[in-house]
């Protein structure tokens, strides 16, 4: 069963290297904006999801059970969670959401190392 549960913490340097490999090949899936209202779609653009990936350092990155990456970017009152899938030819931003907090990625890292 594929889920969005984070099963592995990804180091920021490792994530940066993945993004660098696909620089210029990051696309936003059309359904990434499905949960927005029509008014929000006029304001929110693809660059709003791509720019954090290439210009900001995430507060944490995790690999989900479904094989997708979840990157967490701090905003004033929430975290922006960007879900992306790495494909052989590009990175696809699958969806995004605002969340109050991020999972304890250090705990996930420690649990994995104890196995």
N, C-alpha and C positions, 0 to 999 in steps of 0.2 A: 504494500500500500504506500503510495507516494504522499508525503505530508510536507508541511512547511516547518516542521520541528527542526531546530538547529542541532546537528549531531557533531559538528566539529568547528572549532574556532580557527579562523584563518588569520595568519599574521598580516599586519599592514604592509610589510615589504613584499610579501608574496602576492598580495592583492594588487599592489601598485605595479608589479611586474606583469601580471595578467593584463591589466588595463593598458600598459604601455605597448604590449604586443598587438593590441587591437586598436590602437589610436587611429582615429579616422574611420573606424569600422564599428562604431557603436550606434545602434538603431533603436528606436522605440516602437514596440509592437502597437498596432492601432488599438487593441483592446486594453492597453494600459490606462487609457482615459475613460473606460466604460463607466466607472462609478462616479464620474463628475457630472454635474448638471451642465446644461447648455451654456449658461452664463460663465461657469468656471472654465469650460473648454475654450472660451474666447480669450481668457486671461492666461491660462496655464499652457505653456508651449513645450515642445520636445526638449528645447534647450534647458528648461528648468529641471529636467531629469538627467541630461547628459553633462551639463556643467559641473554639478557637484562631483560626479565621478572623475572628471579630469582636472578639476581645479581645487578640490577640497580633500582633506584627510578625514576619512571616516573615524568615528569613535570606536567602531568595532565592525568586524566582518565575520559571518558564519556561513558554513556550508549546510544547506538544508537537506533533509532526508531525500527529497525529490531531485537532488543534484544541482539545484540552483543556489546562487549566492545571495545572501541578504547583507546589504551594507547599510550601516546606520550613521546618519549625519545629524549633528546637533543643530537645532533651531532654537529660537528664543524660548518657546513654550512647549516644545515637543521634539521628538526625533523623527526625521524623515527616513523611512525604511524603503530602500530601493531594491527590488528583486530582479536579478539578472541571470540570464542563461548564457553560458559560453558555448558557442558553436564553432565548428572548424574554421569558418570564414568570417565570423563576426560575433559581437556580443549583442544580445537582445535584452532591452529593458522590458521585462514582462509586465510588471505592475509596480505600484508604490502605495504607501499608506503612511499616515501620521500615527505615531504611537507615543504614549507618555514615557515609556522607559524601554531599555534594551535588555535582552537576556544577559545573564552573568556569563560572559564568554570565558572568563578565567576559570570558572567552575567547570565548564564543559571541557576545557583544555586539561584541567587537573584530573577529572574523571576518566578521560581517555588515556592519560599517561599511567593511571593506576591499573588499567586492564592488562 
